[in-house]
Amino acid sequence: MFQTLCMPAYSSRSDYKLIMCARDPYFVAIFVLFVTGLTGSFIACYEDSNNNSGDYWKMGASFIFGDSLVDAGNNNYLSTLSKADTPPNGIDFKPSGGNPTGRFTNGRTIGDIIGEGLGQSYYSTPFLAPNCSGKAILHGVNYASGGGGILNATGSIFVNRLSMDIQVDYFNITMREINKLLGASKAREFITKKAIFSITLGSNDFLNNYLLPVVSIGTRLNQTPDAFIDQLISHF
């Protein structure tokens, strides 16, 4: 017998909560942790159901937050120095015919791979892409941005990028659209029982902020590494 364990994670910038669950007989719950420095990816709540109310309801949606490790093209729509819109990026990405998509990799991101592993038929659409609207968002949305970090100051050397604060704000916009599509009650059920949430973020806060040569000398003199880590943890 499986025990159910739900851990609500509230954001001060959102009216919605993410629920991470251990599985009971009716749920498939997956918790995956990838660590690159302080970078973590966690997956929350995916329900295996025979509900026939639509493909999106059967397969669920993947909402991806993060940096260049999972950016699927948002930076294509920003005036930024952090871009992946030229070869060899995308050379092994079959859906694009080997053309760059804005992914900072030759092929799929870890977000793509996890979605496929869970049986999803669609890649999450970048939030800033023109086709990120209507029922397309019910298959998931990607908010990740190359150069982005937990802190708003992170990645400023790239000029533009989406910080975690901005990504959460964009998720709230998506939620309002899902409420319109499904109704508030159905939307909440969809998000808490049928959605996967992954966050891959934190390495830029060190590499392109705290440890940045010359620019960050003042910060390092006034803030210990432990104090900086505490700042990252307490931000949300």
C-alpha positions as CSV (number, residue, x, y, z in Angstrom):
1,M,0.0,0.0,0.0
2,F,1.4,3.4,-1.0
3,Q,1.1,6.3,1.3
4,T,0.0,9.7,0.0
5,L,2.2,12.6,0.8
6,C,1.4,16.1,-0.5
7,M,3.6,19.1,0.1
8,P,2.1,22.4,-1.0
9,A,4.6,24.9,-2.1
10,Y,3.3,28.5,-2.0
11,S,4.8,31.4,-3.9
12,S,4.3,34.9,-2.5
13,R,3.8,36.0,-6.1
14,S,1.0,33.6,-7.0
15,D,-2.5,32.7,-5.9
16,Y,-1.8,29.1,-7.0
17,K,0.1,26.4,-5.2
18,L,2.2,23.5,-6.5
19,I,1.5,20.2,-4.9
20,M,4.2,17.5,-4.8
21,C,2.8,14.1,-4.1
22,A,4.1,10.7,-3.2
23,R,1.8,8.2,-5.0
24,D,-1.2,6.3,-3.8
25,P,-2.9,3.6,-5.9
26,Y,-4.6,6.1,-8.1
27,F,-1.7,8.5,-8.8
28,V,1.6,8.3,-10.5
29,A,3.7,10.9,-8.7
30,I,7.2,11.6,-9.7
31,F,9.9,13.5,-7.9
32,V,13.1,14.0,-9.8
33,L,16.1,16.0,-8.6
34,F,18.9,17.0,-10.9
35,V,21.7,19.0,-9.4
36,T,24.1,21.2,-11.2
37,G,25.6,23.5,-8.6
38,L,22.5,24.7,-6.9
39,T,20.3,23.9,-9.9
40,G,17.4,21.6,-9.2
41,S,14.7,20.2,-11.3
42,F,11.6,18.9,-9.5
43,I,8.6,17.3,-10.9
44,A,5.2,17.6,-9.3
45,C,2.0,15.5,-9.7
46,Y,1.2,13.6,-12.8
47,E,-2.1,11.5,-12.7
48,D,-2.5,8.5,-14.9
49,S,-6.2,8.5,-15.8
50,N,-8.6,7.0,-18.3
51,N,-10.5,10.2,-18.6
52,N,-11.6,10.7,-22.2
53,S,-12.4,14.3,-22.0
54,G,-9.6,15.3,-24.3
55,D,-6.0,14.5,-25.2
56,Y,-4.7,17.3,-22.9
57,W,-6.6,15.8,-20.0
58,K,-5.2,12.3,-20.6
59,M,-1.6,13.3,-21.2
60,G,-1.4,16.2,-18.8
61,A,0.6,19.4,-19.2
62,S,4.2,20.2,-18.5
63,F,5.1,23.7,-17.1
64,I,8.8,24.3,-17.3
65,F,10.7,27.1,-15.4
66,G,14.4,27.6,-15.6
67,D,17.5,28.8,-17.5
68,S,19.3,27.7,-20.7
69,L,19.3,24.1,-19.6
70,V,15.6,23.9,-20.4
71,D,14.9,27.1,-22.5
72,A,13.0,25.9,-25.6
73,G,13.0,29.2,-27.4
74,N,11.9,32.1,-25.3
75,N,15.1,34.0,-25.8
76,N,14.4,34.0,-29.5
77,Y,11.9,36.7,-28.8
78,L,14.1,38.8,-26.5
79,S,16.8,41.4,-27.4
80,T,19.5,39.5,-25.6
81,L,23.1,38.3,-25.9
82,S,22.0,34.9,-24.7
83,K,20.6,33.2,-27.8
84,A,20.7,29.7,-29.3
85,D,19.2,30.5,-32.7
86,T,22.2,29.5,-34.8
87,P,23.9,26.1,-35.7
88,P,25.1,23.8,-34.3
89,N,22.2,24.2,-31.8
90,G,19.4,22.0,-32.9
91,I,21.3,19.8,-35.4
92,D,20.0,16.6,-33.8
93,F,16.5,17.9,-33.0
94,K,14.3,15.9,-35.4
95,P,11.0,17.9,-35.0
96,S,12.8,21.0,-36.4
97,G,14.6,19.1,-39.1
98,G,17.9,19.9,-37.5
99,N,17.3,23.7,-37.5
100,P,17.9,25.8,-34.3
101,T,14.8,26.2,-32.1
102,G,16.3,28.3,-29.4
103,R,17.3,25.3,-27.3
104,F,20.8,25.6,-26.0
105,T,21.7,22.1,-27.1
106,N,22.1,20.0,-30.2
107,G,18.9,18.1,-29.4
108,R,16.3,17.8,-26.7
109,T,16.4,19.5,-23.3
110,I,15.9,17.5,-20.1
111,G,12.4,19.0,-20.0
112,D,11.6,17.5,-23.4
113,I,13.0,14.1,-22.4
114,I,11.0,13.9,-19.2
115,G,7.8,14.9,-21.0
116,E,8.4,12.1,-23.6
117,G,9.1,9.6,-20.8
118,L,5.8,10.4,-19.2
119,G,4.0,9.8,-22.5
120,Q,3.3,13.3,-23.6
121,S,2.9,13.8,-27.3
122,Y,3.7,17.6,-27.4
123,Y,6.6,19.7,-26.3
124,S,5.7,22.6,-24.0
125,T,5.4,25.8,-26.1
126,P,7.6,28.7,-25.2
127,F,5.5,31.4,-23.5
128,L,6.8,34.2,-25.7
129,A,6.1,32.2,-28.9
130,P,3.2,33.5,-31.1
131,N,1.5,30.1,-31.0
132,C,1.4,30.0,-27.2
133,S,-2.4,30.6,-26.9
134,G,-5.7,28.8,-26.8
135,K,-5.8,25.1,-26.2
136,A,-2.0,24.8,-27.0
137,I,-1.3,25.9,-23.4
138,L,-3.2,22.9,-22.1
139,H,-0.3,20.7,-23.3
140,G,2.1,22.8,-21.2
141,V,4.1,26.0,-21.4
142,N,7.8,26.6,-21.2
143,Y,8.9,29.8,-19.3
144,A,12.6,29.1,-19.1
145,S,15.1,31.7,-20.3
146,G,18.8,31.4,-21.0
147,G,20.7,33.5,-18.5
148,G,17.8,33.7,-16.1
149,G,18.2,33.1,-12.4
150,I,16.5,33.1,-9.0
151,L,17.6,36.7,-8.4
152,N,16.5,39.5,-10.7
153,A,20.0,40.9,-11.0
154,T,21.4,37.5,-12.3
155,G,22.3,37.5,-16.0
156,S,22.4,41.3,-16.4
157,I,25.5,40.8,-18.6
158,F,23.1,39.4,-21.3
159,V,21.0,42.5,-21.2
160,N,17.6,40.7,-21.3
161,R,16.5,37.4,-19.8
162,L,13.5,36.1,-17.8
163,S,14.2,35.9,-14.1
164,M,12.2,33.5,-11.9
165,D,10.0,36.4,-10.8
166,I,9.0,37.1,-14.3
167,Q,8.5,33.5,-15.1
168,V,6.1,33.1,-12.2
169,D,4.2,36.2,-13.3
170,Y,3.9,34.7,-16.8
171,F,2.6,31.5,-15.3
172,N,-0.2,33.5,-13.6
173,I,-1.1,34.9,-17.0
174,T,-1.3,31.3,-18.3
175,M,-3.5,30.3,-15.3
176,R,-5.9,33.1,-16.1
177,E,-6.2,31.7,-19.7
178,I,-6.7,28.1,-18.4
179,N,-9.4,29.4,-16.2
180,K,-11.2,30.9,-19.2
181,L,-10.8,27.7,-21.2
182,L,-11.8,25.2,-18.5
183,G,-13.6,27.2,-15.8
184,A,-12.0,27.9,-12.4
185,S,-12.9,24.5,-10.8
186,K,-11.8,22.4,-13.7
187,A,-8.7,24.5,-14.1
188,R,-7.6,23.9,-10.5
189,E,-8.2,20.2,-10.8
190,F,-6.2,20.1,-14.0
191,I,-3.3,22.0,-12.5
192,T,-3.1,20.1,-9.3
193,K,-3.8,16.6,-10.7
194,K,-2.7,16.6,-14.3
195,A,0.3,18.9,-14.5
196,I,4.0,18.5,-14.2
197,F,6.1,21.4,-12.9
198,S,9.8,21.4,-13.3
199,I,12.3,24.1,-12.1
200,T,15.9,24.1,-13.3
201,L,17.5,27.2,-12.0
202,G,20.3,28.5,-9.8
203,S,23.6,27.9,-11.6
204,N,23.5,31.4,-13.3
205,D,23.1,33.0,-9.9
206,F,26.6,31.8,-9.2
207,L,28.2,31.8,-12.6
208,N,26.7,35.0,-13.9
209,N,26.2,36.9,-10.7
210,Y,28.1,36.0,-7.5
211,L,31.2,34.5,-9.2
212,L,31.3,36.9,-12.2
213,P,34.8,38.3,-12.6
214,V,35.4,42.0,-11.8
215,V,31.6,42.9,-11.7
216,S,30.9,40.9,-8.5
217,I,34.0,41.7,-6.5
218,G,32.0,44.1,-4.3
219,T,29.3,41.5,-3.6
220,R,31.8,38.9,-2.7
221,L,33.6,41.2,-0.3
222,N,30.4,42.0,1.5
223,Q,28.6,38.7,1.4
224,T,29.9,35.2,2.2
225,P,29.0,32.3,-0.1
226,D,26.8,30.9,2.7
227,A,25.0,34.2,3.0
228,F,24.4,34.3,-0.7
229,I,23.0,30.8,-0.7
230,D,20.6,31.8,2.1
231,Q,19.5,34.8,0.0
232,L,18.7,32.5,-2.9
233,I,16.8,30.1,-0.7
234,S,14.8,32.8,1.0
235,H,13.8,34.6,-2.3
236,F,10.7,32.5,-2.6
